[in-house]
Amino acid sequence: MLHIQESVLEINFKALQHNFEFIKSQTKTGTKILAVVKAFGYGSDAVEVAKFLQDELNVDYFAVAYIREGAYLRAAGITTPILVLHPQIVNLKHAINYNLEPSLYNDRIFNAFAHEAAKQGKKDYPVHIKFNTGLNRLGFFHTDVDHITKKLKTLSQLKAVSIFSHIAASEDLNEKEFTKNQIQTFKEISASFEKAMQYKPMLHMVNTSGIFNYPEAHFDMVRTGIGLYGFGNDPKFDKKLQPIASLKSVISQIHRIEKGESVGYNRAFVADDYKTTATIPIGHADGISRQFGNGVGAVVINGKLAPIIGNVCMDMMMVDVTNIRCNEGDEVIIFGEGQSAEELASKINTISYELLTAVSQRVKRVFLR
Ligand SMILES: *Cc1c(COP(=O)(O)O)cnc(C)c1O
């Protein structure tokens, strides 16, 4: 056990390995695994997580959202192929410089990238064609297959190494019919694409919940993000996974408050009785939303829940420890053992994804190998 002396996000690589192996065990032999490491590896540490996945677990592909994120991984020595899910035209030349593989999702980005690849004298530069099958966020429509394949055949600088789509409600089994429709549409798109191009690009469609709920849609590769970090969007799958990140801090100071005294900005908390409070060096600038204030959220101290009192400040917050035996210097768990990120997120009606990615870069990352 580490002795915690400041706010830290502990990243557990054993848990990452467990999650990777569990997810892999849910796929057929030979199915490629793409690890989504966008948004600093869901708030953990994209470089360290990607290095581990590449060097220890032989992951097949990475994905990030933006070109800048991919360039950062390349600069840190990541050599595995990187798919950029949502490139912007302004950065396309950097995509090529850093050997990043763009998702081409409309004519505007397709044409701009084709132009850039030609300008740099590229031949068969790997690109991924994104099709919209119902999420209505990014992607060509199924009726675009014809003109895309015609164009691709005339452009020697590009090679469509994969075509892919994204499910809108893979975690919601009430939307099974809609999802099955998406899968069917994607099958039709890929069949006409293959027919027109006379080769088989890689096909991929599912995210973490899709891996668990729609094995018939695994195709050649699956894309997992949240599952690697230890959450499955369903208690049944959460049980099989291990959260890799624990957010911890420490008690800086303990105050004893008389009845009628207030705590924090705008006197948002007024004691109705004698209280003991602890001040924790973590605040909304570190990713603890102000919505957790005034008793909505709590932290774990010596195995007990201590409610956040008053308003969360930028750099700190105060919690009620009246009924908890504790001292200055004791460890505080914001999420981790005793309270998962999913449980804490649910207090403000959000999801693990948002709470994890909110942990700001100011919080020190420490790695448990
Ligand atoms: C973020 C993202 C994923 C990963 O989703 P998880 O639910 O975290 O597994 C997969 N595919 C696309 C297109 C994404 O944007």
The ligand as an ORCA input file, in Angstrom:
! r2SCAN-3c Opt
* xyz 0 1
  C     -15.371      6.293    -27.459
  C     -15.707      5.334    -28.538
  C     -15.627      3.937    -28.324
  C     -15.397      3.333    -26.946
  O     -16.633      3.191    -26.281
  P     -16.722      2.475    -24.847
  O     -18.176      2.530    -24.518
  O     -15.900      3.313    -23.919
  O     -16.182      1.114    -25.002
  C     -15.799      3.100    -29.409
  N     -16.068      3.600    -30.644
  C     -16.193      4.917    -30.880
  C     -16.520      5.389    -32.252
  C     -16.042      5.827    -29.833
  O     -16.186      7.135    -30.061
*
